[in-house]
Amino acid sequence: MTNDGKKTLIEVTVVGKDRKGVVADITNFIFRNGGNIEQINQNVVHGLFGMQFQASFQRINNKEIGLGLQKLSNKLQMEIKVHYQEPNRLKNIAILVTKEEQCLTRILESSRTGDIQANVPIIIGSSTTLQPIAADYGIAFYAVTFKDQTKAEYRILQLMDKYNIDLIILARYMRILTPNFVWRYPHKIINIHPSLLPAFPGAYAYGQAYERGAKIVGCTAHFVTEDLDQGPIICQEAFKVLQSDTLETIKKKGTALEASTLLEATKLYLEGKIEVYWGRVNING
């Protein structure tokens, strides 16, 4: 997100059942209220419409914009959310986990020491395995264990709103997020994957690499999109596979590398060094 010091920038997300006239209605509303569309992205998957855009205003009345978009939301029967730029506030991070702890503890320790500048008010688990770690750090932990992904995501979205979350970190979270969730947080969900994408997507990347005799194994931190393991790549790290390595030693080395790579991607995001253009990440500075 950029700001020239004079404009106020807002981000708007729209999600709902696809219908005609949605883009025109919303963009016309922005123009009528003195706004200019800076970036826009939209998609439709299986009848579900998603749109995200940034709009800049020389002058803005937050209350009027909020009420106007709420009226549009009711009219279109779609969910419309607006996020106002708050440059002087520390970003709030939600960390989603399952059972593996190394990525989680690396981020929490970096937050505690000030290595990353952010608040971590909430950890969400698809199991209760890592709840004791959250307790050690004094962070609220919520177990969202619904097998039905729709129910799980509905609950997680409620928690995102409650804690005013700016960035979501998937620290070896072993569930696949649907477009209905992902479109609400464009380029705000970072995942760590145990391979040098695009090679070996899916849950068993180390096993695939070992079976194929890969000589270099690594991991990829990337933004999450509706396409599994195909989001814009933020950073990658790798190590050479030794003749003596087994699948277990590869996993051990890879797990340690995942933690440092995910942390590096998080730092780049929080420091405002990441820009995404046409599906490609550019690192500034």
C-alpha positions as CSV (number, residue, x, y, z in Angstrom):
1,M,0.0,0.0,0.0
2,T,1.4,3.4,-1.0
3,N,0.6,6.9,0.1
4,D,2.0,10.2,-1.3
5,G,1.3,12.0,1.9
6,K,-1.6,14.0,0.6
7,K,-4.1,11.3,-0.4
8,T,-6.1,9.0,1.8
9,L,-6.1,5.4,0.6
10,I,-8.8,2.8,1.3
11,E,-9.0,-0.8,0.4
12,V,-12.4,-2.4,-0.5
13,T,-13.2,-6.1,-0.8
14,V,-16.4,-7.4,-2.4
15,V,-17.5,-11.0,-2.2
16,G,-20.8,-12.7,-3.1
17,K,-22.9,-14.5,-5.7
18,D,-22.0,-13.2,-9.1
19,R,-24.4,-10.9,-10.7
20,K,-24.5,-8.2,-13.4
21,G,-23.6,-4.6,-12.7
22,V,-21.6,-5.1,-9.5
23,V,-18.3,-3.5,-10.8
24,A,-20.2,-0.6,-12.3
25,D,-22.3,0.2,-9.2
26,I,-19.3,0.1,-6.9
27,T,-16.8,2.0,-9.0
28,N,-19.4,4.6,-9.9
29,F,-20.0,5.1,-6.2
30,I,-16.3,5.8,-5.6
31,F,-16.1,8.2,-8.5
32,R,-19.2,10.1,-7.4
33,N,-17.6,10.6,-4.0
34,G,-14.4,12.1,-5.4
35,G,-12.3,8.9,-5.4
36,N,-9.9,7.5,-7.9
37,I,-9.4,3.7,-8.5
38,E,-5.6,3.0,-8.1
39,Q,-5.7,-0.8,-8.4
40,I,-8.4,-3.3,-9.1
41,N,-8.7,-7.1,-9.3
42,Q,-11.7,-9.3,-9.8
43,N,-12.5,-13.0,-10.4
44,V,-15.3,-15.4,-10.6
45,V,-15.1,-19.1,-9.5
46,H,-18.1,-21.4,-9.6
47,G,-20.5,-18.4,-9.5
48,L,-18.7,-16.7,-6.6
49,F,-17.6,-13.2,-7.4
50,G,-14.6,-11.5,-5.7
51,M,-13.2,-8.0,-6.2
52,Q,-10.6,-6.0,-4.4
53,F,-9.5,-2.5,-5.2
54,Q,-7.6,0.5,-3.8
55,A,-9.1,4.0,-4.1
56,S,-7.5,7.3,-3.3
57,F,-9.3,10.5,-2.1
58,Q,-8.0,14.0,-1.7
59,R,-10.8,14.5,0.9
60,I,-12.9,11.7,2.4
61,N,-15.7,11.4,4.9
62,N,-15.3,8.0,6.4
63,K,-18.8,7.9,7.8
64,E,-20.4,8.8,4.4
65,I,-18.2,6.3,2.5
66,G,-19.0,3.5,5.1
67,L,-22.8,4.2,5.0
68,G,-22.8,4.4,1.2
69,L,-21.0,1.1,0.8
70,Q,-23.3,-0.5,3.3
71,K,-26.3,0.5,1.3
72,L,-24.6,-0.9,-1.8
73,S,-23.9,-4.1,0.1
74,N,-27.7,-4.4,1.0
75,K,-28.7,-3.6,-2.6
76,L,-26.3,-6.1,-4.2
77,Q,-26.7,-8.7,-1.5
78,M,-22.9,-9.0,-1.3
79,E,-20.4,-8.5,1.5
80,I,-18.5,-5.2,1.1
81,K,-15.8,-4.3,3.5
82,V,-13.6,-1.2,3.6
83,H,-10.3,-0.8,5.3
84,Y,-8.9,2.7,5.9
85,Q,-5.2,3.4,5.9
86,E,-3.7,3.8,9.3
87,P,0.0,4.4,8.8
88,N,0.9,5.0,12.4
89,R,-0.6,1.8,13.8
90,L,1.3,-1.4,14.3
91,K,-0.2,-4.1,12.1
92,N,-2.1,-7.0,13.8
93,I,-1.0,-10.5,12.8
94,A,-3.1,-13.7,13.1
95,I,-1.1,-16.9,13.0
96,L,-2.9,-20.1,11.8
97,V,-1.4,-23.4,12.9
98,T,-2.1,-27.1,13.1
99,K,0.5,-29.2,15.0
100,E,4.0,-28.2,13.9
101,E,5.5,-25.5,16.2
102,Q,8.8,-24.3,14.7
103,C,7.4,-21.6,12.4
104,L,5.1,-20.4,15.1
105,T,7.7,-20.1,17.8
106,R,10.2,-18.4,15.5
107,I,7.7,-15.6,14.7
108,L,6.5,-15.3,18.3
109,E,10.1,-15.0,19.6
110,S,10.9,-12.4,16.9
111,S,7.9,-10.4,18.0
112,R,8.9,-10.6,21.6
113,T,12.4,-9.4,20.9
114,G,11.3,-6.6,18.6
115,D,12.9,-8.2,15.5
116,I,9.6,-7.7,13.8
117,Q,7.4,-4.7,14.6
118,A,3.8,-6.0,14.9
119,N,1.2,-7.2,17.3
120,V,0.3,-10.9,17.5
121,P,-3.1,-10.8,19.4
122,I,-4.4,-14.2,18.2
123,I,-3.4,-17.7,17.3
124,I,-5.9,-20.0,15.6
125,G,-5.4,-23.7,15.5
126,S,-7.1,-26.5,13.5
127,S,-6.2,-28.6,16.6
128,T,-5.4,-27.8,20.2
129,T,-1.8,-29.1,20.0
130,L,-0.1,-25.7,20.1
131,Q,-2.4,-24.0,22.7
132,P,0.3,-24.3,25.4
133,I,2.7,-22.2,23.3
134,A,0.1,-19.5,23.0
135,A,-0.4,-19.6,26.7
136,D,3.4,-19.2,27.3
137,Y,3.4,-16.0,25.3
138,G,0.1,-14.7,26.7
139,I,-1.7,-14.8,23.4
140,A,-5.3,-15.7,22.8
141,F,-5.7,-19.1,21.3
142,Y,-8.8,-20.3,19.5
143,A,-9.3,-23.9,18.3
144,V,-11.4,-23.9,15.2
145,T,-11.9,-27.6,14.5
146,F,-15.0,-27.8,12.3
147,K,-14.5,-30.5,9.6
148,D,-16.8,-28.4,7.4
149,Q,-14.5,-25.8,5.9
150,T,-17.3,-23.4,5.4
151,K,-18.1,-23.4,9.1
152,A,-14.4,-23.2,10.0
153,E,-13.8,-20.2,7.8
154,Y,-16.9,-18.4,9.0
155,R,-15.6,-18.6,12.5
156,I,-12.1,-17.6,11.5
157,L,-13.5,-14.5,9.7
158,Q,-15.4,-13.5,12.8
159,L,-12.1,-13.6,14.7
160,M,-10.3,-11.6,12.0
161,D,-12.9,-8.9,12.4
162,K,-12.8,-9.0,16.2
163,Y,-9.1,-8.5,16.4
164,N,-8.8,-6.1,13.4
165,I,-6.3,-8.4,11.6
166,D,-4.1,-6.9,8.9
167,L,-1.9,-9.9,8.0
168,I,-2.5,-13.7,8.2
169,I,0.4,-16.1,8.6
170,L,-0.1,-19.7,7.8
171,A,2.6,-21.3,10.0
172,R,2.2,-24.9,8.7
173,Y,-1.6,-24.6,8.8
174,M,-2.7,-27.9,7.1
175,R,-6.1,-26.9,5.7
176,I,-6.8,-25.3,2.3
177,L,-8.5,-21.9,2.4
178,T,-11.3,-21.4,-0.1
179,P,-11.7,-18.4,-2.5
180,N,-14.5,-17.2,-0.2
181,F,-11.9,-16.6,2.4
182,V,-8.8,-15.7,0.4
183,W,-10.5,-13.0,-1.6
184,R,-11.2,-11.0,1.6
185,Y,-7.4,-10.7,2.2
186,P,-5.7,-10.1,-1.1
187,H,-1.9,-10.3,-0.7
188,K,-2.4,-10.4,3.1
189,I,-2.1,-14.2,3.6
190,I,1.4,-15.6,3.7
191,N,2.1,-19.3,3.5
192,I,5.2,-21.4,3.8
193,H,5.5,-24.4,1.5
194,P,8.1,-27.2,1.9
195,S,9.5,-27.1,-1.7
196,L,10.9,-24.7,-4.2
197,L,7.7,-24.0,-6.0
198,P,6.4,-24.5,-8.6
199,A,8.0,-28.0,-8.0
200,F,6.3,-30.5,-5.7
201,P,3.1,-28.7,-4.7
202,G,0.7,-30.3,-2.1
203,A,1.1,-31.6,1.4
204,Y,4.0,-34.2,0.9
205,A,6.6,-32.2,-0.9
206,Y,9.6,-33.6,1.0
207,G,8.6,-37.1,0.3
208,Q,8.2,-36.3,-3.4
209,A,11.6,-34.6,-3.5
210,Y,13.3,-37.6,-1.8
211,E,11.6,-40.1,-4.0
212,R,12.6,-38.2,-7.1
213,G,16.2,-37.9,-5.9
214,A,16.3,-34.1,-5.8
215,K,19.8,-32.7,-5.2
216,I,18.5,-29.4,-3.8
217,V,15.6,-29.1,-1.5
218,G,14.1,-25.9,-0.1
219,C,11.0,-24.0,0.8
220,T,8.9,-21.1,-0.5
221,A,7.1,-18.3,1.3
222,H,4.3,-17.0,-0.9
223,F,1.0,-15.2,-0.9
224,V,-2.1,-17.3,-0.9
225,T,-4.5,-17.2,-3.8
226,E,-7.4,-19.3,-4.8
227,D,-5.0,-21.5,-6.8
228,L,-3.3,-24.0,-4.4
229,D,0.5,-23.2,-4.0
230,Q,0.5,-20.9,-7.0
231,G,0.4,-17.5,-5.3
232,P,3.1,-14.8,-5.9
233,I,6.5,-16.0,-4.4
234,I,8.0,-13.7,-1.8
235,C,11.2,-15.6,-1.0
236,Q,12.8,-19.0,-1.3
237,E,15.7,-20.8,0.4
238,A,17.4,-24.1,-0.2
239,F,20.0,-26.6,0.9
240,K,22.0,-29.4,-0.8
241,V,20.9,-33.0,-0.3
242,L,23.8,-35.1,0.9
243,Q,24.3,-38.7,-0.1
244,S,23.9,-39.6,3.6
245,D,20.6,-37.8,3.9
246,T,17.4,-39.7,4.7
247,L,13.8,-38.5,4.4
248,E,13.9,-37.7,8.1
249,T,17.1,-35.6,8.0
250,I,15.7,-33.8,4.9
251,K,12.5,-33.0,6.8
252,K,14.5,-31.8,9.9
253,K,16.7,-29.5,7.8
254,G,13.7,-28.3,5.8
255,T,11.6,-27.5,8.9
256,A,14.3,-25.2,10.3
257,L,14.6,-23.5,7.0
258,E,10.9,-23.0,6.8
259,A,10.9,-21.1,10.0
260,S,13.6,-18.6,8.9
261,T,12.1,-18.2,5.4
262,L,8.6,-17.5,6.7
263,L,10.0,-15.0,9.2
264,E,11.9,-13.2,6.4
265,A,8.8,-12.9,4.3
266,T,6.9,-11.6,7.3
267,K,9.5,-9.0,7.9
268,L,9.6,-7.8,4.3
269,Y,5.8,-7.4,4.4
270,L,5.8,-5.5,7.7
271,E,8.6,-3.2,6.5
272,G,6.6,-2.2,3.4
273,K,9.1,-3.6,1.0
274,I,6.7,-5.8,-1.0
275,E,4.8,-4.8,-4.0
276,V,2.8,-7.2,-6.2
277,Y,2.3,-6.5,-9.9
278,W,0.7,-9.0,-12.4
279,G,1.2,-11.9,-10.0
280,R,4.9,-11.2,-9.4
281,V,6.4,-9.9,-6.1
282,N,8.9,-7.0,-6.3
283,I,11.1,-6.4,-3.3
284,N,12.0,-2.8,-2.7
285,G,15.1,-1.9,-0.6
